[in-house]
């Protein structure tokens, strides 16, 4: 296709319009499928990253005053998980008690 001629430019614009339509059609079908799955109660996305056993190990290590690196070497839990669990533990500790 020669894009220097008016006919070539027209053909390229038609191809671009068809590609855009196809992409929008795919997105529309995907979104409809996601909404249908959500309506049926299926979970969409990454699973919740909380493992109760690992969380308990990190909590115990934090109570003993171990660093994140020491916790990783002792438990075998990844550094990112240890930091995420510690942040969650500290957040629950920092929250004031709600009185009625």
PALUM-655139 format. One record per residue (C-alpha): z, x, y; residue in three letters. Coordinates in steps of 0.001 Angstrom, whole numbers, always signed. Layout:
N
{{Z X Y} 'Ala'} ...
***
This chain:
100
{{+0 +0 +0} 'Unk'} {{-1074 +1474 +3320} 'Unk'} {{+1638 +658 +5862} 'Unk'} {{-490 +1729 +8809} 'Unk'} {{-2683 -1392 +8607} 'Unk'} {{-1658 -4933 +9518} 'Unk'} {{-2354 -6118 +5969} 'Unk'} {{-202 -3319 +4511} 'Unk'} {{+2663 -4165 +6875} 'Unk'} {{+2408 -7823 +5835} 'Unk'} {{+2586 -6919 +2142} 'Unk'} {{+5659 -4707 +2713} 'Unk'} {{+7391 -7443 +4697} 'Unk'} {{+6688 -9969 +1941} 'Unk'} {{+8113 -7591 -674} 'Unk'} {{+11196 -7019 +1481} 'Unk'} {{+11699 -10767 +1942} 'Unk'} {{+11380 -11359 -1817} 'Unk'} {{+13862 -8567 -2579} 'Unk'} {{+16334 -9984 -64} 'Unk'} {{+15964 -13475 -1551} 'Unk'} {{+16508 -12113 -5061} 'Unk'} {{+19656 -10243 -4004} 'Unk'} {{+21097 -13277 -2231} 'Unk'} {{+20328 -15438 -5267} 'Unk'} {{+22177 -13019 -7559} 'Unk'} {{+25190 -12936 -5218} 'Unk'} {{+25268 -16734 -5065} 'Unk'} {{+25223 -17044 -8874} 'Unk'} {{+27894 -14360 -9235} 'Unk'} {{+30188 -16066 -6738} 'Unk'} {{+29689 -19440 -8456} 'Unk'} {{+30623 -17863 -11801} 'Unk'} {{+33743 -16274 -10301} 'Unk'} {{+34860 -19577 -8802} 'Unk'} {{+34261 -21347 -12123} 'Unk'} {{+36278 -18737 -14023} 'Unk'} {{+39081 -18961 -11475} 'Unk'} {{+39105 -22760 -11770} 'Unk'} {{+39493 -22364 -15537} 'Unk'} {{+42520 -20147 -14940} 'Unk'} {{+41003 -16786 -15809} 'Unk'} {{+42224 -13730 -13939} 'Unk'} {{+39558 -11996 -11871} 'Unk'} {{+40080 -8371 -10895} 'Unk'} {{+42270 -5490 -11848} 'Unk'} {{+45305 -6306 -13971} 'Unk'} {{+48763 -6021 -12445} 'Unk'} {{+49916 -2458 -12867} 'Unk'} {{+53550 -3000 -13823} 'Unk'} {{+54741 -1742 -17194} 'Unk'} {{+58365 -2750 -17696} 'Unk'} {{+59233 +241 -19903} 'Unk'} {{+57745 +2785 -17515} 'Unk'} {{+59338 +1022 -14551} 'Unk'} {{+62759 +1250 -16218} 'Unk'} {{+62274 +4959 -16941} 'Unk'} {{+61308 +5673 -13323} 'Unk'} {{+64256 +3633 -12055} 'Unk'} {{+66676 +5549 -14279} 'Unk'} {{+65199 +8872 -13129} 'Unk'} {{+65484 +7821 -9480} 'Unk'} {{+69132 +6840 -10011} 'Unk'} {{+69796 +10291 -11484} 'Unk'} {{+68221 +11908 -8422} 'Unk'} {{+65188 +13419 -10160} 'Unk'} {{+62116 +14257 -8092} 'Unk'} {{+58760 +12632 -8751} 'Unk'} {{+57433 +15822 -10379} 'Unk'} {{+60462 +16044 -12674} 'Unk'} {{+60037 +12386 -13610} 'Unk'} {{+56375 +13003 -14485} 'Unk'} {{+57168 +16007 -16666} 'Unk'} {{+59997 +14237 -18505} 'Unk'} {{+58372 +10837 -19057} 'Unk'} {{+54652 +11606 -19176} 'Unk'} {{+53944 +8839 -16674} 'Unk'} {{+51238 +9690 -14153} 'Unk'} {{+52255 +10872 -10689} 'Unk'} {{+50537 +7928 -8988} 'Unk'} {{+52412 +5446 -11187} 'Unk'} {{+55731 +7193 -10575} 'Unk'} {{+55176 +7093 -6811} 'Unk'} {{+54104 +3437 -6945} 'Unk'} {{+57158 +2442 -9009} 'Unk'} {{+59512 +4451 -6778} 'Unk'} {{+58073 +2796 -3680} 'Unk'} {{+58589 -621 -5274} 'Unk'} {{+62180 +253 -6262} 'Unk'} {{+63015 +1555 -2791} 'Unk'} {{+61504 -1549 -1213} 'Unk'} {{+63767 -3827 -3250} 'Unk'} {{+66803 -1678 -2392} 'Unk'} {{+66038 -1740 +1358} 'Unk'} {{+65679 -5523 +1524} 'Unk'} {{+68829 -7179 +2890} 'Unk'} {{+70534 -9807 +782} 'Unk'} {{+69762 -13364 +1835} 'Unk'} {{+72900 -15411 +2379} 'Unk'} {{+72997 -19189 +2303} 'Unk'} 
***
